[in-house]
Amino acid sequence: MPEKGRKWLYDFLSSKELITALLIVLCPALTVTTFSEAAPPWVWQIIRGLFALLVVNLVLCTLRRIKTLAVPVVIMHAGVIVSFVGGGLGAFGYVATVNVYEGETVDTVYRWDMKKDVPLTMDMTVKRLHEEYYPVPVKVGVLRDGEKSGLYVLETGGSFDLENYRIRADAFDMRSQSLKLSVFSGNTLIGHADTAGVMELPADFPFGFRLVAYVDPVVKRTWVDLAFSRNGSIVSEGRTEVNSPLEWEGQKFFHTSTGRDPYRNPFVGLQITRDQGTPVVYLGFCMVALGGVLYLFGKVRA
């Protein structure tokens, strides 16, 4: 390219007019795509291209005027550039989802960018789904020697007195639709029972329990125990729950949903993401913040 052409290209790419035009185009484009779920891939390719052009403009504009810029401003410019670079790296990541029954193992997930199932680099097992409920109103029937002895109405977490014993309703188990109980003699825990007939109590304990009625529980918290394996050997284990993903080998495993099939078998929805650019973006934010603090400090001192 002739010298004149290179100079024109350099002046154009580093001009304020270019960044103004890019912002005028990008702002409405990003607004529309934010509220549209069906933007075609070519639209996102154009937007990525415009962002790349914006980064080039910022770099050249900073280099062109670096001698006239204060150090805090240079740091802020550099932070913005680093953040954009991190965003560009994030474009090479992915989002994948899969539904897995408790106790089952999967080795493929659905990649949304590729619109197809792809293999994982390991086997992923949902070991256990944990559920915690808000207090559940229940009616507990008490049997003595197989005969009805009483009926008690309470909420999980509450307790009732039964002759010389205190019975605490610990938790409602949605799977077995039974109530777990703790039995105390005075302040001493003597064992556990549930309304499904499981008894871990002294042999001379005279009472049994039945769940007469309950209100459908509302889930308060859920979490999932995951295990990763290769060649039949577990290489990592961990827990994921809403807003607290499990991180492993540069991937984040989010617990996004819980459900049951018509036979009440529980399954969980998992989202797997990889975004190499996130640390770079955070670094850029820190640089912008540092530059802003230094700039304000300089103004105050002046």
Summary of the structure (lengths in Angstrom):
residues: 302
radius of gyration: 30.5
end to end distance: 47.1
largest distance: 103.1
contacts: 841
relative contact order: 0.15
helix: 34%
strand: 44%
